[in-house]
């Protein structure tokens, strides 16, 4: 088997595995309401498999540095979710999504141009999250109408994430850990939720999912921090496992706190 054919087959398998994870997680999210939907959407269901495949091709230092870029771009994802949630209160999808994505694109370009240290990326997240969590709080409590995704909507979502995996893994040697870290957490799952939900259930319920996702992105910030500090001393496998546990643990903590009446 030629090296090119082997690479193509391996890449297709990686894309298919990731698509399966995304379908299972997001179907669960859509049936459980805005809180669970927002928390599940921000689990590393897209970024996690991308990082696993990057770890197969690169050393632990590459993964640790990529995590810093992912932490920095996480702040842009937070602003993206808030911008959409605000716009979707009264605007259609054709206005809300492009408007929010334009904000994300400007921020992503700025993030890409800055040589981030972990401390700078962490401080950026603290400032952005404090402001955005406060602004998003009034938008979180909206009843989700009954809804079941059609097969082609699920296929579209799986294809979008699979393509992201393919692009990131293919070009990771060329764009380095910074570019790979940014692409790994491109908000493809959030975008797919907007595309599928708003035409079916309306702006405010979809916005509630994204407003709750901001709380979930706090956990994602902790997860990237765990990956950054654990990857090199303990190896990529342990670093990725710890990052996943951190993200999942945060989601359970938030869910339990909300059930007890705390406004986390």
PyMOL commands that set and color helices and strands:
alter all, ss='L'
color gray80, all
select helices_A, chain A and resi 3-30+34-41+47-57+60-87+93-113+118-139+151-184+188-201+203-234+236-259
alter helices_A, ss='H'
color red, helices_A
deselect
rebuild
show_as cartoon
